[in-house]
């Protein structure tokens, strides 16, 4: 596990290490967040295909994956999913337990909550992937029948339609229900707000320490200048200088350590905040895709029920329903592929963000 995390860290951190300091020093506005999200997605996507080529022993003659359809890319995504969650939660818990005594408990709790929430989101996406596969298998017989010519439809076609109409919508299940995704998204929004508050407090304290240091430096310069100018009272001022400077000099190492620790905490909170923001956007997109699939199935089932109730009247409505079902089936398959692909992209986003936060946790110091 350590070897895998180290290899992944080198690949991920090498591409973004040069810009991490500039990100920490700039406050995050809405526009900057959007730019960060776009860059995050692009880098993650390129890194994903680089890892796929490594895992499959690909070479320069490999196809351009960005030009393939979602269905053509899915086998490679499924290969990648075997390497999730990274870093895994037990490893994260051990590292955070070792770091617990070094940082403020409130900030430590925020970072711990971040890793916990992203692990839950990853699990939820994994459950939805299973639902997608079960949905494909369940509707495969009907899909196969719909692909037959109209004059070759089996006698059991009406029975299959009736079974389809009676089947419970798979996107009403506990794993892929919209309520569960909405609950996960609400939890992420709450975490995002707490992270933003914690990050801002850490930045305010850093600015305060910086101003205090500058004030002390100005004070020492002023005292030294006064001692040099007023020579008559040299001895007295020297004693005053020693008296005042001694506690400052004694406190300097403590303040330096405090600054490094607070800068380190601020960097961790910043990385966790950005990762949570992007995860929330991903969950929002996934919930919309699930809602669209849910409505598509409801519409198809309602149309089939309408046909079955009136199929004894005449044949033409059945032919029209058949054409509509073929059209819906093709669209439904594409939407399933799109949802599955976005789930894998969400997995990559979660992994990358967790790795960036863990990098900040393991960083020796921030000067």
C-alpha positions as CSV (number, residue, x, y, z in Angstrom):
1,X,0.0,0.0,0.0
2,X,2.8,2.4,0.8
3,X,4.5,1.7,-2.4
4,X,1.3,2.2,-4.4
5,X,0.6,5.5,-2.7
6,X,4.2,6.7,-3.1
7,X,4.1,6.0,-6.9
8,X,0.7,7.7,-7.3
9,X,1.9,10.7,-5.3
10,X,5.0,11.2,-7.4
11,X,2.9,11.1,-10.6
12,X,0.2,13.4,-9.2
13,X,2.3,15.8,-7.2
14,X,5.0,16.3,-9.8
15,X,2.5,18.0,-12.1
16,X,1.1,20.4,-9.6
17,X,3.8,21.0,-6.9
18,X,5.1,24.1,-8.5
19,X,1.7,25.9,-8.3
20,X,0.6,24.8,-4.8
21,X,2.3,27.7,-3.0
22,X,0.6,30.3,-5.3
23,X,-2.8,28.7,-4.7
24,X,-2.3,28.9,-1.0
25,X,-1.4,32.5,-1.1
26,X,-4.4,33.7,-3.2
27,X,-7.9,33.8,-1.7
28,X,-10.4,31.6,-3.5
29,X,-13.2,33.6,-5.2
30,X,-16.1,32.1,-7.1
31,X,-14.4,32.7,-10.5
32,X,-11.1,31.2,-9.2
33,X,-13.0,28.2,-8.0
34,X,-14.5,27.6,-11.4
35,X,-11.1,27.9,-13.0
36,X,-9.6,25.5,-10.4
37,X,-12.4,23.0,-11.1
38,X,-11.8,23.1,-14.8
39,X,-8.0,22.7,-14.4
40,X,-8.5,19.9,-11.9
41,X,-10.8,18.0,-14.2
42,X,-8.4,18.3,-17.2
43,X,-5.3,17.2,-15.2
44,X,-7.2,14.3,-13.7
45,X,-8.5,13.1,-17.0
46,X,-5.0,13.2,-18.6
47,X,-3.5,11.4,-15.6
48,X,-6.2,8.7,-15.8
49,X,-5.4,7.8,-19.4
50,X,-1.7,7.8,-18.6
51,X,-2.3,5.3,-15.8
52,X,-4.6,3.2,-18.0
53,X,-1.8,2.9,-20.6
54,X,0.7,1.9,-17.9
55,X,-1.7,-0.7,-16.5
56,X,-2.5,-2.2,-20.0
57,X,1.1,-2.0,-21.3
58,X,0.0,0.5,-23.9
59,X,2.3,2.3,-26.3
60,X,2.4,5.3,-28.6
61,X,0.2,3.6,-31.1
62,X,-2.7,3.5,-28.7
63,X,-5.9,5.2,-29.8
64,X,-6.9,8.7,-28.8
65,X,-9.3,7.9,-25.9
66,X,-10.7,11.4,-25.9
67,X,-12.2,10.8,-29.3
68,X,-13.9,7.5,-28.4
69,X,-17.5,7.2,-27.2
70,X,-18.3,6.6,-23.6
71,X,-19.2,2.9,-24.3
72,X,-15.8,2.4,-25.9
73,X,-13.9,4.0,-23.0
74,X,-15.7,2.1,-20.2
75,X,-13.6,-1.1,-20.2
76,X,-10.5,1.0,-19.4
77,X,-12.4,2.8,-16.7
78,X,-13.4,-0.5,-15.2
79,X,-9.8,-1.6,-15.1
80,X,-8.9,1.6,-13.2
81,X,-11.6,1.2,-10.6
82,X,-9.7,-1.8,-9.1
83,X,-7.2,0.7,-7.8
84,X,-9.7,2.8,-5.8
85,X,-9.8,4.2,-3.0
86,X,-6.4,5.7,-2.9
87,X,-5.1,6.5,-0.3
88,X,-7.4,4.0,1.4
89,X,-9.2,4.9,4.6
90,X,-7.3,2.7,7.0
91,X,-4.0,4.3,5.9
92,X,-5.5,7.7,6.3
93,X,-6.8,6.9,9.8
94,X,-3.3,5.7,10.9
95,X,-1.6,8.8,9.5
96,X,-4.1,11.2,11.1
97,X,-3.8,9.4,14.4
98,X,-0.1,10.0,14.4
99,X,-0.6,13.6,13.5
100,X,-3.3,14.2,16.1
101,X,-1.1,15.5,18.9
102,X,0.7,18.0,16.6
103,X,-2.3,20.2,15.5
104,X,-5.4,21.8,16.9
105,X,-8.1,19.3,17.6
106,X,-10.8,21.3,15.7
107,X,-8.8,21.5,12.5
108,X,-7.7,17.9,12.9
109,X,-11.4,17.0,13.1
110,X,-12.2,18.9,9.9
111,X,-9.5,17.1,8.0
112,X,-10.7,13.8,9.4
113,X,-14.3,14.6,8.4
114,X,-13.1,15.4,4.9
115,X,-11.5,12.0,4.4
116,X,-14.5,10.3,5.9
117,X,-17.0,12.1,3.7
118,X,-15.0,11.5,0.5
119,X,-14.8,7.8,1.4
120,X,-18.5,7.7,1.9
121,X,-19.0,9.4,-1.5
122,X,-16.7,6.9,-3.1
123,X,-18.7,4.0,-1.6
124,X,-22.0,5.5,-2.8
125,X,-20.6,5.9,-6.3
126,X,-19.5,2.2,-6.2
127,X,-23.0,1.1,-5.2
128,X,-24.5,3.1,-8.1
129,X,-22.1,1.4,-10.4
130,X,-23.5,-2.0,-9.3
131,X,-27.0,-0.7,-9.9
132,X,-26.1,0.3,-13.4
133,X,-24.7,-3.1,-14.2
134,X,-27.8,-4.8,-12.7
135,X,-30.0,-2.5,-14.8
136,X,-28.2,-3.5,-18.0
137,X,-28.6,-7.2,-17.2
138,X,-32.2,-6.8,-16.2
139,X,-33.3,-5.1,-19.4
140,X,-31.1,-7.0,-21.8
141,X,-33.8,-9.5,-22.9
142,X,-36.2,-6.7,-23.7
143,X,-33.4,-4.8,-25.5
144,X,-32.6,-7.9,-27.6
145,X,-36.2,-8.3,-28.5
146,X,-36.6,-4.7,-29.6
147,X,-33.7,-5.1,-31.9
148,X,-35.5,-7.8,-33.9
149,X,-37.4,-6.9,-37.1
150,X,-41.1,-6.3,-36.5
151,X,-42.1,-9.5,-38.4
152,X,-39.8,-11.6,-36.2
153,X,-41.0,-10.5,-32.8
154,X,-41.6,-13.6,-30.5
155,X,-45.0,-14.5,-29.2
156,X,-43.7,-13.7,-25.7
157,X,-43.1,-10.0,-26.7
158,X,-46.3,-8.9,-24.9
159,X,-45.4,-10.8,-21.8
160,X,-41.9,-9.1,-21.8
161,X,-43.6,-5.7,-22.1
162,X,-45.9,-6.5,-19.2
163,X,-43.0,-7.6,-17.1
164,X,-41.2,-4.4,-18.0
165,X,-44.2,-2.3,-17.0
166,X,-44.5,-4.1,-13.6
167,X,-40.8,-3.9,-12.8
168,X,-39.8,-1.5,-10.0
169,X,-37.7,1.4,-11.3
170,X,-34.1,0.4,-10.3
171,X,-33.3,4.1,-9.6
172,X,-35.7,4.0,-6.7
173,X,-33.5,1.6,-4.9
174,X,-31.7,2.6,-1.7
175,X,-28.3,2.7,-3.3
176,X,-29.1,4.9,-6.3
177,X,-32.1,6.9,-5.0
178,X,-32.0,10.6,-5.4
179,X,-32.7,11.1,-1.6
180,X,-29.4,9.3,-0.8
181,X,-27.4,11.4,-3.2
182,X,-29.2,14.6,-1.9
183,X,-28.3,13.6,1.6
184,X,-24.7,13.0,0.6
185,X,-24.6,16.3,-1.2
186,X,-26.1,18.2,1.8
187,X,-23.4,16.6,4.1
188,X,-20.7,17.8,1.7
189,X,-22.2,21.3,1.6
190,X,-22.1,21.4,5.4
191,X,-18.5,20.2,5.4
192,X,-17.6,22.8,2.8
193,X,-18.9,25.6,4.9
194,X,-17.0,24.4,8.0
195,X,-13.8,24.0,6.0
196,X,-14.2,27.5,4.6
197,X,-14.7,29.0,8.1
198,X,-11.7,27.0,9.4
199,X,-9.5,28.0,6.5
200,X,-10.4,31.7,6.9
201,X,-9.7,31.6,10.7
202,X,-6.3,30.0,10.0
203,X,-5.5,32.7,7.4
204,X,-6.5,35.5,9.8
205,X,-4.3,34.1,12.5
206,X,-1.4,33.9,10.1
207,X,-1.9,37.5,9.1
208,X,-2.1,38.5,12.7
209,X,1.2,36.8,13.6
210,X,2.8,38.4,10.6
211,X,1.7,41.9,11.7
212,X,2.9,41.2,15.2
213,X,6.3,40.2,13.9
214,X,6.6,43.3,11.8
215,X,5.5,45.5,14.8
216,X,8.2,43.9,17.0
217,X,10.8,44.4,14.3
218,X,9.9,48.1,14.0
219,X,9.9,48.5,17.8
220,X,13.4,46.9,18.1
221,X,14.7,49.2,15.3
222,X,13.3,52.2,17.0
223,X,14.8,51.3,20.4
224,X,18.2,50.6,18.8
225,X,18.1,53.9,17.0
226,X,17.2,55.8,20.2
227,X,20.1,54.2,22.0
228,X,22.5,55.2,19.3
229,X,21.3,58.8,19.1
230,X,20.9,59.6,22.8
231,X,24.4,58.8,24.0
232,X,23.9,60.5,27.3
233,X,21.4,58.0,28.5
234,X,23.2,55.0,26.9
235,X,23.5,52.9,29.9
236,X,19.9,53.4,31.0
237,X,18.5,52.7,27.5
238,X,20.7,49.6,27.1
239,X,19.2,48.2,30.3
240,X,15.7,49.0,28.9
241,X,16.6,47.4,25.6
242,X,17.8,44.3,27.2
243,X,14.8,44.2,29.5
244,X,12.3,44.5,26.6
245,X,14.2,42.5,24.0
246,X,14.8,39.4,26.2
247,X,11.2,38.2,26.2
248,X,10.9,38.9,22.5
249,X,14.0,36.9,21.7
250,X,12.8,34.1,23.9
251,X,9.4,34.1,22.1
252,X,10.8,34.2,18.6
253,X,11.4,30.4,18.3
254,X,7.9,29.7,19.7
255,X,6.3,32.2,17.2
256,X,8.3,30.7,14.3
257,X,7.0,27.2,15.2
258,X,3.5,28.5,15.6
259,X,3.7,30.2,12.2
260,X,4.9,27.0,10.5
261,X,2.1,24.9,12.2
262,X,-0.6,27.4,11.3
263,X,0.7,27.6,7.7
264,X,0.6,23.9,7.5
265,X,-3.0,23.7,8.8
266,X,-4.0,26.5,6.5
267,X,-2.6,24.5,3.5
268,X,-4.4,21.4,4.5
269,X,-7.8,23.2,4.9
270,X,-7.3,24.9,1.6
271,X,-6.7,21.6,-0.2
272,X,-9.6,20.0,1.5
273,X,-11.9,22.9,0.8
274,X,-11.2,22.8,-2.9
275,X,-11.6,19.0,-3.1
276,X,-14.9,19.2,-1.3
277,X,-16.2,21.9,-3.6
278,X,-15.4,19.9,-6.7
279,X,-16.9,16.7,-5.1
280,X,-20.1,18.6,-4.4
281,X,-20.3,19.7,-8.1
282,X,-19.7,16.1,-9.2
283,X,-22.5,14.8,-6.9
284,X,-24.8,17.5,-8.2
285,X,-24.1,16.3,-11.8
286,X,-24.5,12.6,-10.9
287,X,-27.9,13.3,-9.2
288,X,-29.1,15.1,-12.3
289,X,-28.1,12.2,-14.5
290,X,-29.8,9.7,-12.1
291,X,-33.0,11.8,-12.1
292,X,-33.0,11.9,-15.9
293,X,-32.6,8.1,-16.1
294,X,-35.4,7.7,-13.5
295,X,-37.7,9.9,-15.5
296,X,-36.8,8.2,-18.8
297,X,-37.7,4.8,-17.4
298,X,-41.0,6.1,-15.8
299,X,-42.0,7.5,-19.2
300,X,-41.2,4.2,-21.0
301,X,-43.1,2.2,-18.5
302,X,-46.1,4.5,-18.6
303,X,-46.2,4.2,-22.4
304,X,-46.0,0.4,-22.3
305,X,-48.9,0.3,-19.8
306,X,-50.9,2.5,-22.0
307,X,-50.3,0.3,-25.0
308,X,-51.1,-2.9,-23.0
309,X,-54.4,-1.5,-21.9
310,X,-55.4,-0.8,-25.5
311,X,-53.5,-3.4,-27.5
312,X,-56.7,-5.3,-28.2
313,X,-58.2,-2.4,-30.2
314,X,-55.8,-2.2,-33.1
315,X,-52.2,-2.9,-34.1
316,X,-51.0,0.6,-35.2
317,X,-50.5,2.0,-31.7
318,X,-48.4,-1.1,-30.9
319,X,-46.1,-0.4,-33.9
320,X,-45.7,3.2,-32.8
321,X,-44.9,2.1,-29.2
322,X,-42.4,-0.3,-30.6
323,X,-40.7,2.6,-32.5
324,X,-40.8,4.8,-29.4
325,X,-39.3,2.0,-27.2
326,X,-36.5,1.5,-29.6
327,X,-35.7,5.2,-29.6
328,X,-35.9,5.4,-25.8
329,X,-33.8,2.2,-25.5
330,X,-31.0,3.7,-27.5
331,X,-31.1,7.0,-25.6
332,X,-31.3,5.1,-22.3
333,X,-28.2,3.0,-23.1
334,X,-26.2,6.1,-23.9
335,X,-27.4,7.8,-20.7
336,X,-26.3,4.8,-18.7
337,X,-22.9,4.9,-20.3
338,X,-22.6,8.7,-19.6
339,X,-23.5,8.2,-16.0
340,X,-21.1,5.3,-15.5
341,X,-18.3,7.4,-17.1
342,X,-19.0,10.3,-14.9
343,X,-18.9,8.1,-11.9
344,X,-15.4,7.0,-12.8
345,X,-14.4,10.6,-13.3
346,X,-15.8,11.3,-9.9
347,X,-13.6,8.5,-8.5
348,X,-10.5,10.1,-10.0
349,X,-11.4,13.5,-8.6
350,X,-11.9,12.0,-5.2
351,X,-8.5,10.2,-5.3
352,X,-6.6,13.2,-6.6
353,X,-8.1,15.5,-4.0
354,X,-7.4,13.0,-1.2
355,X,-3.8,12.6,-2.4
356,X,-3.3,16.4,-2.4
357,X,-4.7,16.8,1.2
358,X,-2.6,13.8,2.4
359,X,0.5,15.5,0.8
360,X,-0.1,18.6,2.9
361,X,-0.6,16.4,6.0
362,X,2.7,14.7,5.4
363,X,4.6,17.9,4.4
364,X,7.5,18.4,6.9
365,X,7.0,22.2,7.1
366,X,5.7,25.3,5.4
367,X,7.9,28.2,5.7
